[in-house]
Amino acid sequence: MPRLTRPRPARRTRRPACPPRPRGDAGGVAVLLCVLLAGGVLLGMGALVLDVGRLYAEREELQSGADAAALAVAEQCARDAGLCGPAPAATARRYAGANASDGATAVEELCGRTGRNGTGGLPACPPQADDLTACLGDVPATATYAEVRTLSLTAGGQTLLPPILARTLLGRDGYAGAEVRACARAAWGPPLRATGFGLTISLCEWRAATADGTAFAPAPPAAVPAAAEQVIRLHTTTAGTCPAGPSGGDSPGGFGWLDDFDGACSVTVAAGGTYGGDPGVSPSQACRAALATARADRAVTYLPVFREVTASGQNTMYTIEGFAPFVITGYAMTGASAPSSLTGQEHCKGSDKCVYGYFTRSLMPVRGSLGGPDLGASIVTLIG
């Protein structure tokens, strides 16, 4: 009889022991957060990002507003012969506010130099603070300029920008906010370098037509009397007002078409520079079109005025004195002529070559460098 045996129990395989599960990770984040908050680190970083960032943004808006306001006031003063119009402060406030996101900017100071002491213009500027709120550079020694100093302003009329998080920092519970300032300075005067009409006339002609720079007609669109019209004789067979020859006379070489590199009858020249040209009496096709357009539009053109001419023919060289604003009313040249739009007269016939019009004072619609002689043209540019 077979022998009965007890079944052997199945062998159990023993699993390797797992490492203990870490405990307290979630709590560690909370502890770390509490430490950072208690130590002011997160609040300090928040204050740096929010409060300081807000101050920088406000400073940028204030600077843009000061720049725009200074340029606008300077243009107003330049057009008004330094008197600056009836309300330059209102102009400054309008342009300063227009560059703020909330439309609010305070103009803390509007001042400058206009050369019109006692008869209008801007008051002299008080000393500036010796910090980053001051205008850049030194005050110009002689230039006429306008200076605008802007100050932060809230919708509620406060100049302090209230803090967002800075007051929560340790020891800053009494902090009420900060004032932000900016400054800009814009000057106006004759340009040193500019783009003008391709026709150049002599300094002698300009002096004769403007009584040596003392008599100017009003700029368009103002009405101009017929007596204001001048005849600039570019070439004449009769004795002219100005002597002939290299000193800047009527003939020969007393006028010229400067080298036109862009084919638009315009040239970019600098006062004191010498440039090539052609004393021929026939304008190019581009200059004919430019003459006709200027006459029809009563537009102010800017004539380069030369003080010296050397050589002859296509080797002629003109030394430029500056720029004179001139309104063309008519002309008589080879292949191009038109009677005066002001008087209806034809002042020159035959071999006489002339351009008619009147000299005025005008603000050139460009930015650039100051420093040329005053022949009636001005520009406005930021200087600080």
Secondary structure, DSSP 8 states (H G I E B T S, - for coil): ------------------------HHHHHHHHHHHHHHHTHHHHHHHIIIIIHHHHHHHHHHHHHHHHHHHHHHHHHHHTTTS--S-HHHHHHHHHHHTSTTS--EEEEEEEE-S-TTSSS--------SSTTS-SS---SS-EEEEEEEE---TTS-SSB--SSGGGSTT-TT---B--EEEEEEEEE-BSEEEEESEEEEHHHHHHHTTTTT--B--TTS---GGG-EEEEEE-SS--SS--STTT-STTTSEEEE--SSSSSEEEEETT-EEEEE--SS--HHHHHHHHHHHHHT-EEEEEEEEEEES-GGG-EEEEEEEEEEEEEEEEETTEEE--TTT------TT-EEEEEEEB-EE-SS---B-S--SSEEEEEE--
